[in-house]
Amino acid sequence: MKYAILALVLMGCGASSRHGSEANHARGASKTHGSIIGLARDHDTGDPIALAEIRLLGKGVDHVRTTTNDAGHYLIDRVPPGKYQVLAEFAGQPLEVYGIEVKAGDTVHVDLVFTLGRPDPIKYDFGDPKQNQIGRYKPSKLSAQLAVIEGTVNDISTRERVTGAVVSASTKGPHGDQTELTVSDANGRYRFSDIAPGTYAISAYYSISGRGQIEVRRSDIAVAGAEAVFVPLWIEMVH
């Protein structure tokens, strides 16, 4: 088995809106079915959106509905393998994500970004690389002296999230190089909170037993005070 890395800029079906962490939601996949899980947020502030209405469209599953919980998370479990659309609505704004492929045993992460106050319809292809570009937002309670860098670690071949990757954020400070470390969680998410504004290099390291370590890196990530930057990281495992 050979591994390589690549960085990019970038019914038997039920639904649930159980409260708790997104990690606790990721239990809907089985050997014969998959699941769709995600987080609904506001584009400008990054705040999670509760009570967004979610509907799944696909062969034989047109009546599957759920809502996001208090933390903005949702789960649609026991999804038969196939191609699907996720339709969402909040505050009068419709959002559609199409081209979602679910395979048996897989959990597909489909995050939903609404533009609150600008209720124009949003529609996009789940496989569109433009949806994985760097994003910026202004958290409502972040001071001008602090910044946030967050994102996801993903496998480009399968679009699955990568759990347990060590992610670093490095910058040149007044006393030399400064590096922060974290680990991607059960949903492949990472976050550096309350860091100093500046220009960073973001790297993800992932160890494979008996195969060494793979790395992906994105440089020159500028983040201003009172700003959050979303930086997706993509690796490719070639078997």
C-alpha positions as CSV (number, residue, x, y, z in Angstrom):
1,M,0.0,0.0,0.0
2,K,1.4,3.4,-1.0
3,Y,0.5,6.7,0.5
4,A,0.8,10.2,-1.0
5,I,-0.4,13.6,0.1
6,L,-1.9,16.4,-1.8
7,A,-2.9,19.9,-0.5
8,L,-5.7,21.8,-2.2
9,V,-6.6,25.5,-1.9
10,L,-9.4,24.5,-1.8
11,M,-37.5,3.5,4.1
12,G,-34.7,2.2,6.2
13,C,-33.7,5.7,6.8
14,G,-34.2,7.9,10.0
15,A,-33.4,11.3,11.2
16,S,-32.2,12.7,14.5
17,S,-31.7,16.1,16.2
18,R,-30.4,14.7,19.5
19,H,-28.7,17.3,21.7
20,G,-25.0,16.9,22.4
21,S,-21.7,17.1,20.5
22,E,-21.4,16.3,16.8
23,A,-19.1,13.5,17.8
24,N,-22.0,11.8,19.7
25,H,-24.1,12.1,16.6
26,A,-21.7,10.1,14.4
27,R,-23.2,6.8,15.3
28,G,-25.7,6.3,12.4
29,A,-23.5,4.4,9.9
30,S,-23.7,0.6,9.7
31,K,-22.4,-2.1,7.5
32,T,-25.4,-1.8,5.2
33,H,-26.2,1.9,5.6
34,G,-24.5,5.3,5.9
35,S,-25.2,8.6,7.6
36,I,-25.1,12.3,6.9
37,I,-23.9,14.6,9.6
38,G,-23.2,18.3,9.7
39,L,-23.1,21.7,11.3
40,A,-25.2,24.7,10.4
41,R,-23.6,28.2,10.8
42,D,-24.0,31.8,9.9
43,H,-21.5,33.0,7.2
44,D,-20.7,36.3,8.8
45,T,-20.3,35.4,12.5
46,G,-19.7,31.7,12.5
47,D,-22.4,31.3,15.1
48,P,-24.2,27.9,15.1
49,I,-27.8,27.9,13.9
50,A,-30.3,26.0,16.0
51,L,-33.7,24.8,14.7
52,A,-32.8,24.9,11.0
53,E,-35.1,22.6,9.1
54,I,-33.3,19.8,7.2
55,R,-34.8,17.4,4.6
56,L,-33.2,14.6,2.7
57,L,-34.1,13.9,-0.9
58,G,-33.3,10.7,-2.7
59,K,-34.8,7.5,-4.0
60,G,-37.3,6.3,-1.3
61,V,-36.3,8.8,1.4
62,D,-38.3,11.9,0.4
63,H,-40.0,12.1,3.8
64,V,-36.9,12.2,6.0
65,R,-36.7,15.4,8.1
66,T,-34.8,16.7,11.1
67,T,-33.7,20.0,12.7
68,T,-30.4,21.2,14.0
69,N,-29.9,21.1,17.7
70,D,-28.8,23.9,20.1
71,A,-25.2,23.6,18.9
72,G,-26.2,23.7,15.2
73,H,-25.6,19.9,14.6
74,Y,-27.8,17.5,12.8
75,L,-27.7,13.8,11.9
76,I,-29.6,11.7,9.3
77,D,-28.8,8.1,10.0
78,R,-29.6,4.7,8.4
79,V,-29.3,6.2,4.9
80,P,-29.2,3.5,2.1
81,P,-26.3,3.8,-0.3
82,G,-27.0,6.2,-3.1
83,K,-27.0,9.9,-4.3
84,Y,-28.8,12.5,-2.3
85,Q,-29.7,16.1,-1.8
86,V,-29.9,17.9,1.5
87,L,-32.4,20.7,1.6
88,A,-32.3,23.1,4.5
89,E,-34.2,26.3,5.5
90,F,-33.7,28.9,8.2
91,A,-35.3,32.3,8.6
92,G,-36.8,32.1,5.2
93,Q,-33.6,31.2,3.4
94,P,-33.5,27.9,1.4
95,L,-30.2,26.1,1.0
96,E,-29.6,23.1,-1.2
97,V,-26.6,20.8,-1.4
98,Y,-26.7,18.2,-4.2
99,G,-24.4,15.4,-5.5
100,I,-23.9,13.8,-2.0
101,E,-22.9,10.2,-2.3
102,V,-23.5,7.9,0.6
103,K,-21.8,4.5,0.8
104,A,-22.5,1.7,3.3
105,G,-20.6,2.2,6.5
106,D,-19.6,5.8,5.7
107,T,-20.5,9.0,7.5
108,V,-20.6,12.0,5.2
109,H,-20.1,15.4,6.6
110,V,-22.3,18.1,5.0
111,D,-21.9,21.5,6.7
112,L,-24.5,24.2,5.9
113,V,-23.6,27.9,5.8
114,F,-26.5,30.4,5.8
115,T,-26.2,34.1,5.1
116,L,-28.5,35.6,7.8
117,G,-30.1,38.8,6.8
118,R,-29.5,38.1,3.1
119,P,-32.1,35.4,2.4
120,D,-31.2,34.7,-1.3
121,P,-31.4,31.0,-2.1
122,I,-28.1,29.0,-1.9
123,K,-27.4,26.0,-4.1
124,Y,-24.2,24.2,-4.7
125,D,-22.6,20.9,-5.7
126,F,-21.2,18.9,-2.7
127,G,-18.1,18.0,-4.9
128,D,-17.3,21.6,-6.0
129,P,-13.7,22.5,-4.9
130,K,-14.8,26.1,-4.4
131,Q,-16.8,25.0,-1.4
132,N,-13.5,24.1,0.3
133,Q,-11.7,27.4,-0.1
134,I,-10.5,29.5,2.9
135,G,-13.4,31.4,4.6
136,R,-13.5,34.3,6.9
137,Y,-16.0,35.5,9.5
138,K,-16.3,37.9,12.4
139,P,-17.2,36.2,15.7
140,S,-19.6,38.4,17.7
141,K,-17.7,38.2,21.0
142,L,-14.0,38.2,19.8
143,S,-11.9,41.1,20.9
144,A,-9.7,43.1,18.5
145,Q,-6.6,41.7,20.2
146,L,-7.4,38.1,19.4
147,A,-8.1,35.9,16.4
148,V,-9.2,32.3,15.6
149,I,-8.1,29.8,13.1
150,E,-10.2,26.7,12.6
151,G,-11.0,24.1,9.9
152,T,-11.2,20.5,9.0
153,V,-8.8,17.8,8.0
154,N,-10.1,15.7,5.0
155,D,-9.2,12.8,2.8
156,I,-9.5,14.1,-0.8
157,S,-10.1,10.7,-2.3
158,T,-13.0,9.7,-0.1
159,R,-14.0,13.1,1.3
160,E,-14.0,11.5,4.7
161,R,-12.8,13.5,7.7
162,V,-9.4,12.6,9.3
163,T,-9.5,12.0,13.0
164,G,-6.4,12.3,15.2
165,A,-4.3,14.4,12.9
166,V,-1.8,16.7,14.8
167,V,-2.4,20.3,13.5
168,S,0.1,23.1,14.1
169,A,-0.2,26.9,13.7
170,S,3.1,28.6,13.4
171,T,4.0,32.3,13.2
172,K,6.9,34.6,13.8
173,G,6.4,36.5,17.0
174,P,8.4,39.2,18.8
175,H,10.5,36.6,20.6
176,G,11.0,34.2,17.6
177,D,8.9,31.4,16.1
178,Q,5.7,30.5,18.0
179,T,3.7,27.3,17.4
180,E,0.4,26.1,18.7
181,L,-0.7,22.5,18.5
182,T,-4.0,20.7,18.6
183,V,-5.5,17.4,17.3
184,S,-8.4,17.0,14.9
185,D,-11.5,15.6,16.7
186,A,-13.8,12.8,16.0
187,N,-15.3,14.8,13.1
188,G,-12.0,16.0,11.7
189,R,-12.4,19.5,13.1
190,Y,-9.6,21.6,14.6
191,R,-9.6,25.0,16.2
192,F,-7.0,27.5,17.6
193,S,-8.9,30.0,19.8
194,D,-7.7,33.3,21.2
195,I,-4.4,33.5,19.2
196,A,-2.6,36.7,18.3
197,P,-3.4,38.3,14.9
198,G,-0.7,37.7,12.3
199,T,0.4,35.4,9.4
200,Y,0.4,31.7,10.1
201,A,1.4,28.4,8.5
202,I,-1.0,25.7,9.2
203,S,0.2,22.0,9.0
204,A,-1.5,18.7,9.7
205,Y,0.5,15.6,10.5
206,Y,-1.0,12.1,10.4
207,S,0.9,9.0,11.4
208,I,0.1,5.6,9.8
209,S,1.3,2.6,11.6
210,G,4.2,1.0,9.8
211,R,4.0,3.7,7.0
212,G,5.6,6.8,8.7
213,Q,4.0,10.2,8.7
214,I,2.2,12.3,6.1
215,E,1.9,16.0,6.2
216,V,-0.1,18.8,4.5
217,R,0.8,22.5,4.9
218,R,-0.8,25.8,4.0
219,S,1.3,28.9,4.3
220,D,0.7,32.7,4.5
221,I,-2.6,32.5,6.3
222,A,-3.2,36.1,7.4
223,V,-5.7,36.6,10.2
224,A,-6.7,40.0,11.6
225,G,-7.8,41.0,15.1
226,A,-11.5,40.1,15.9
227,E,-11.4,37.7,12.8
228,A,-11.8,34.0,12.4
229,V,-10.4,32.1,9.4
230,F,-11.6,28.7,8.3
231,V,-8.7,26.7,6.7
232,P,-9.6,23.3,5.2
233,L,-6.7,20.9,4.9
234,W,-6.8,18.0,2.4
235,I,-4.6,15.0,2.2
236,E,-4.7,12.1,-0.3
237,M,-4.1,8.5,0.6
238,V,-3.4,6.5,-2.5
239,H,-3.7,2.7,-1.9
